[in-house]
């Protein structure tokens, strides 16, 4: 199962030695919410600090890190995740209604 994650970005891609088809994407043109569990054992939550840059998400990027949650924050901390998700969806709905 972890092989899936390891193959998303290889050390060669991180060092610029090998190309990744995703590197051809210029900008993400939808509002984006990323939720990460700080206790995730599959990847370090700090990856979002270095790989998801606001300038790549011109219509909005929000990164939420949940204390005490691992790889499945929706199951581990629903009392925290659900309000975040509902607020995000309502904000997106309001912004869509304005356009």
Rosetta silent file (secondary structure, phi, psi, omega in degrees, C-alpha in Angstrom):
SEQUENCE: XXXXXXXXXXXXXXXXXXXXXXXXXXXXXXXXXXXXXXXXXXXXXXXXXXXXXXXXXXXXXXXXXXXXXXXXXXXXXXXXXXXXXXXXXXXXXXXXXXX
SCORE:     score description
SCORE:     0.000 S_00000001
   1 L     0.000  -39.808 -179.132    0.000    0.000    0.000 S_00000001
   2 H   -68.055  -21.063  178.710    2.797    2.455    0.780 S_00000001
   3 H   -57.612  -34.745  177.655    4.256    1.870   -2.666 S_00000001
   4 H   -56.916  -45.853 -178.749    1.459    4.054   -4.049 S_00000001
   5 H   -70.325  -40.815 -178.735    2.692    7.013   -2.000 S_00000001
   6 H   -63.511  -30.938 -177.346    6.349    6.377   -2.706 S_00000001
   7 H   -83.410  -10.778  178.483    5.712    6.408   -6.441 S_00000001
   8 H   -65.026  -46.398  177.691    3.948    9.775   -6.415 S_00000001
   9 L  -138.679  119.340 -179.932    7.207   11.678   -6.008 S_00000001
  10 L   -94.122  161.483  174.880   10.549    9.963   -6.255 S_00000001
  11 H   -55.495  -36.639  179.114   13.858   11.335   -4.944 S_00000001
  12 H   -63.447  -38.328  178.352   14.911   11.858   -8.577 S_00000001
  13 H   -68.763  -40.058  179.459   11.847   14.037   -9.179 S_00000001
  14 H   -63.274  -34.173 -179.534   12.481   16.023   -6.019 S_00000001
  15 L   -86.844   -2.406  178.985   16.040   16.714   -7.146 S_00000001
  16 L    80.678   12.285 -179.034   14.941   17.673  -10.660 S_00000001
  17 L   -80.997  -35.610 -177.823   16.721   14.723  -12.276 S_00000001
  18 L  -121.318  147.721 -179.377   13.557   13.067  -13.559 S_00000001
  19 L   -90.029  157.624  178.335   10.391   14.700  -14.815 S_00000001
  20 L  -127.987  131.171  179.731    6.934   14.205  -13.432 S_00000001
  21 H   -54.297  -29.953  179.879    3.832   14.800  -15.579 S_00000001
  22 H   -68.358  -21.158  178.921    2.376   16.884  -12.747 S_00000001
  23 H   -67.073  -17.676  179.483    5.250   19.340  -13.112 S_00000001
  24 H   -79.704  -14.381  178.089    3.665   20.439  -16.399 S_00000001
  25 L   -72.862  125.140 -176.740    0.608   21.739  -14.560 S_00000001
  26 L   -80.395  -58.395 -177.788    1.005   25.479  -14.312 S_00000001
  27 L  -139.480  148.915  173.852   -1.685   26.502  -11.824 S_00000001
  28 L   -94.587  115.368 -169.952   -4.525   24.791   -9.971 S_00000001
  29 L  -101.830   33.780  172.684   -7.582   26.888  -10.804 S_00000001
  30 L  -132.894  146.686  174.929  -10.022   25.642   -8.168 S_00000001
  31 L   -58.943  135.383 -172.449  -10.162   26.550   -4.481 S_00000001
  32 E  -127.046  128.126  174.449   -8.232   23.828   -2.674 S_00000001
  33 E  -113.688  126.392  176.097   -8.493   22.572    0.889 S_00000001
  34 E  -116.056  131.446  179.859   -5.835   20.167    2.124 S_00000001
  35 E  -121.072  129.061 -178.975   -6.284   18.340    5.401 S_00000001
  36 E  -133.343  140.479  172.309   -3.417   16.497    7.055 S_00000001
  37 E   -86.232  130.224 -177.806   -3.072   14.607   10.289 S_00000001
  38 L   -66.015  -27.803 -177.897    0.006   15.699   12.194 S_00000001
  39 L   -93.814   16.611 -177.454    0.560   12.153   13.478 S_00000001
  40 L   -61.456  128.587  179.595    0.399   10.588    9.989 S_00000001
  41 L   -90.497   -7.043 -178.514    2.853    7.705    9.701 S_00000001
  42 L   -89.527  -33.527  177.675    2.743    7.555    5.886 S_00000001
  43 L  -152.062  156.207 -179.326    4.070   11.043    5.178 S_00000001
  44 L   -81.170  129.671 -178.006    5.263   14.037    7.124 S_00000001
  45 L   -59.801  -21.365 -179.349    2.651   16.795    7.395 S_00000001
  46 L   -71.834   -9.328  177.185    5.360   19.359    6.671 S_00000001
  47 H   -58.417  -31.021 -179.726    5.412   18.219    3.039 S_00000001
  48 H   -69.961  -25.762  177.951    2.532   20.655    2.486 S_00000001
  49 H   -68.952  -25.825 -174.977    4.715   23.547    3.674 S_00000001
  50 H  -109.907  -23.862 -174.559    7.153   22.890    0.850 S_00000001
  51 H  -105.446  -22.648 -179.898    5.115   21.304   -1.943 S_00000001
  52 L  -111.442   97.480 -174.797    1.811   23.173   -1.900 S_00000001
  53 L  -100.155  135.285 -178.750    2.629   26.805   -2.546 S_00000001
  54 H   -53.242  -34.506 -178.987   -0.055   29.524   -2.540 S_00000001
  55 H   -67.052  -17.534  176.448    1.217   30.926   -5.848 S_00000001
  56 H   -85.566   -7.052 -177.837    0.312   27.601   -7.489 S_00000001
  57 L  -128.243   71.498 -172.310   -3.303   27.984   -6.300 S_00000001
  58 L   -62.953  -20.539  178.325   -4.348   31.486   -7.431 S_00000001
  59 L   -99.336    6.860  171.795   -8.001   31.012   -6.502 S_00000001
  60 L   131.641  133.742  174.273   -7.231   29.776   -3.012 S_00000001
  61 E  -139.238  130.613  174.776   -5.307   27.279   -0.935 S_00000001
  62 E  -133.438  128.002  178.359   -5.957   26.394    2.658 S_00000001
  63 E  -113.865  122.737  177.900   -3.951   23.768    4.534 S_00000001
  64 E  -114.175  125.993  177.319   -5.377   22.441    7.784 S_00000001
  65 E  -111.752  127.726 -173.172   -3.246   20.244   10.029 S_00000001
  66 E  -106.224  118.263  176.386   -5.086   18.312   12.697 S_00000001
  67 L   -64.066  140.581  175.209   -3.380   17.535   15.995 S_00000001
  68 L    77.192    4.295  178.709   -3.821   13.990   17.246 S_00000001
  69 L  -110.997  148.581  177.072   -4.879   12.665   13.837 S_00000001
  70 L  -104.590 -130.606 -174.645   -2.973   10.286   11.618 S_00000001
  71 L   -75.989  -16.932 -177.234   -3.617    9.197    8.040 S_00000001
  72 L  -124.562   65.324 -176.072   -7.410    9.125    8.437 S_00000001
  73 H   -60.161  -27.015  178.809   -8.359   12.397   10.147 S_00000001
  74 H   -66.352  -27.395  177.121  -11.968   12.066    9.003 S_00000001
  75 H   -93.997  -33.067 -173.909  -12.260    8.929   11.141 S_00000001
  76 H   -83.770  -33.669 -177.706   -9.874    9.889   13.936 S_00000001
  77 L  -138.217   57.179 -178.305  -11.003   13.480   14.571 S_00000001
  78 H   -62.336  -27.854 -179.880  -14.415   13.989   12.907 S_00000001
  79 H   -67.403  -21.241  175.865  -15.336   16.580   15.527 S_00000001
  80 H   -96.316  -46.171 -175.217  -12.516   18.769   14.165 S_00000001
  81 H   -66.954  -44.315 -175.130  -12.567   17.800   10.503 S_00000001
  82 H   -58.785  -47.068  176.364  -16.311   18.060    9.867 S_00000001
  83 H   -62.003  -36.868  177.142  -16.644   21.737   10.866 S_00000001
  84 H   -61.178  -45.622 -178.327  -13.555   22.584    8.778 S_00000001
  85 H   -67.322  -43.571  179.212  -15.022   20.845    5.763 S_00000001
  86 H   -63.151  -45.433  178.133  -18.484   22.342    6.171 S_00000001
  87 H   -60.037  -42.413  179.463  -17.052   25.859    6.558 S_00000001
  88 H   -61.762  -47.503 -178.457  -14.890   25.344    3.455 S_00000001
  89 H   -64.540  -39.525  177.957  -17.818   24.115    1.368 S_00000001
  90 H   -65.506  -39.251  177.376  -20.044   26.964    2.511 S_00000001
  91 H   -63.091  -44.449  178.934  -17.302   29.475    1.666 S_00000001
  92 H   -63.737  -39.223  178.997  -16.893   27.955   -1.807 S_00000001
  93 H   -64.657  -43.241  178.138  -20.660   28.006   -2.300 S_00000001
  94 H   -62.346  -42.830 -179.525  -20.846   31.682   -1.284 S_00000001
  95 H   -67.146  -36.834  178.412  -18.005   32.608   -3.618 S_00000001
  96 H   -67.132  -36.723 -179.817  -19.608   30.699   -6.497 S_00000001
  97 H   -68.018  -29.260  179.922  -22.905   32.511   -5.911 S_00000001
  98 H   -75.080  -21.620 -177.755  -21.126   35.874   -6.127 S_00000001
  99 L   -93.635    0.000    0.000  -19.678   35.118   -9.568 S_00000001
